[in-house]
Amino acid sequence: MDTRALEALRAVRTQGGVTRAAAVLHLTPSAVSQHLASLTRQAGVPLTERVGRGLRLTAAGLALAEAADDVAVALERARTAVLEAHRAATGLVRVSAFSSGAELLLPGLLTRLSGSGVEVECTDEDVPLDDFAPLTDRLDVVIAHRPEGERAWVGSPGVRVVPLLREPLDVAVPVGHRLVALAQQHGGVRPDDLDDERWIAVKEGFPVAEVLRAVLGAGPASGERAPKVVSRINDFHVVLELVAAGHGISLLPRYTCGRHPGVRLLPLLGVRAGRQIDALSRADTAERPVVRRVLTELTALSEGLAGAARGASGA
């Protein structure tokens, strides 16, 4: 079977259709359809089926796509063997990160790889949870985040997940807010202390929004209350300015947002609130020596950030 046709099949599975698969493969939809038709003839059974106006893989198509993952990994391992024989862990790696993850990790990553022969092309991709894994079809490493405990892309076909770090989420309030004194007295704030507050949240479908809902439903007197959201903004720099000006409070990541002079980050008591940051790659892409180098540096960088934060807090 043609490896290009198998690649098209994998992309249709991941992207959910021919048109989106064609876009990530830089092919025309007609070319992708021809690849699928060729594979179907060779397989002797239908690999796709119509669903309304769309197309999805049959059970046979899904099985072949999974086998194609193994083929792609084997080919990449063969290329890797040649490169390692020449000690050539160099080249271009395309890395994306959600906005605050880019701020937290990309400067350090580029510094660590400076002069190494590894060229990192960076982009920011802040997407809903379900859209992170499909990005691996056109990017080598995708730095993604998910609510703590949420499996999200874990187990996605053909995607390898490298855990980087857990970042706690704290309640962000202006410096003169009533909760600051309460937190100083008790070492933090509890969900029930947050009744009747006005919240600045991220947009629905993004990880921190899910955590906020879970936090406000965690108190014994909560009654499954929903947060009173007055604004939805994904740019944490804007959120920090609004909080500092007294226009609401927010739930913000500790390592990324802990340096604004007009805002205090207060730990949550009685509930674990955090986001997990992971690096995603296609299984075959992750076999490339230069990509492995980037993943190794990201892991070391994340361990250093978490360790420095624990030292600063006295933990």
Buried (B, 14 or more C-beta within 10 A) or exposed (E): BEEEBBBBBBBBBBBBBBBBBBBBBEBEBEBBBBBBEBBBEEBEEEBBEEEEEEBBBBEBBBBBBEEBBEBBBEBBEEEBEEBEEEEEBBBEBBBBBBBBBBBBBBEBBBEBBEEBEBEBEBEBBBBEBEEBBBBBBBBBBBBBBBBBEBEBBBEBBBBBBBEBBEBBBBBBBBEEBEBBEBBEEEEBBBBEBBEEBBBBBBEEEBBBBBBBBBBBBBBEEBEEBEBBBBBBBBEBEEBBBBBBEBBBBBBBBBBBBBEBEEBBBBBBEEBBBBBBBBBBBBBBBBBBBBBBBBBEBBBEBBEEBBEEBEEEEEE
